């Protein structure tokens, strides 16, 4: 057997990164592959940057801006692969990612779903942090879902190599969803599978792209509404798999984990979450802030302490991104043979 693998890449304003992503896709050691890039109405040079790679293995198409889910559905409609490799336009695959997963899954049945390890980075992939979790194991679909919610864990979109039979069974990406559209989609894929096979060795490099990334909910009412819709759908999927005390408790834990995104600005969604938790046999409590802000919560209230925590985290992320960008520039100058002059100053 020599299955065809379709690497499907939705792209929006990814001019800066799409070249690296396509290099990592083309560098895959699996010989039979097709790469399809769907430019989702980008307003920068993404389309031209992707078209520079067009050839026998790379097809680039453009659509009017409709969102990442719609771009993925478009790419899937065009592909012919026996396996689907979803890949965001700023993430990277290790060269053995696809071949390593197919080595243990080809011939094992068309409904086995392979995963692999992933690490997050900002600008420098070699600094990616790979932190194994309870999901980095071979598991049944139900056990995987329970561990995800019990530990507030997840697997990055590109870690999966989805057999076409599972993609067909799961159906299209839900275009109503935003930040957690991958969580909802792969809940359906996992539910349709015979089990998850974790493959050590292959790796995915996930680029943390800042507060403007789609997965960041923040203060956006549209994202909050979409997040709540996705959560209700996923609770339904879990209950369709099992209604055991453990499954119900995992659902309550999931709701409690995400409650801070709605509290206190969207008390309507908080009320819905409490009602759903009661249906699961549990209850939700007022969200707790980090211990570092507990004293401020007592003095000034939850809302003030929450705003301070959010502001601090956003500024901390900006500083980390600035520093990593400076370090990347220094490494590039050094590699080019320029006098290194030491790393950039922290000042």
Secondary structure, 3 states (H helix, E strand, C coil): CCCCEEEEEEECCCCCCHHHHHHHHHCCCCCCEEEEEEEECCCCCHHHHHHCCCCCCEEEEEECCCCHHHHHHHHHHHCCCCEEEECCCCCEECCCHHHHHHHHHCCCCCCEEEEEEEEEECCCHHHCEECCCCCCCCECHHHHHHHHHHHCCCCCHHHCEEEHHHHHHHCCCCCCCCCCHHHHHHHHHHHHCCEEEEEEEEEEEEECCCCCCCCCCCCCHHHHHHHHHHHHHHHHHHHHHCCCHHHHHHHHHHHHHHHHHCCCCCHHHHHHHHHHHHHCCCCCCCCCCCHHHHHHHHHHCHHHHHHHHHHHHHHHHHHHHHHHHHHHHHHHHHHCCCCCCCCCCCC
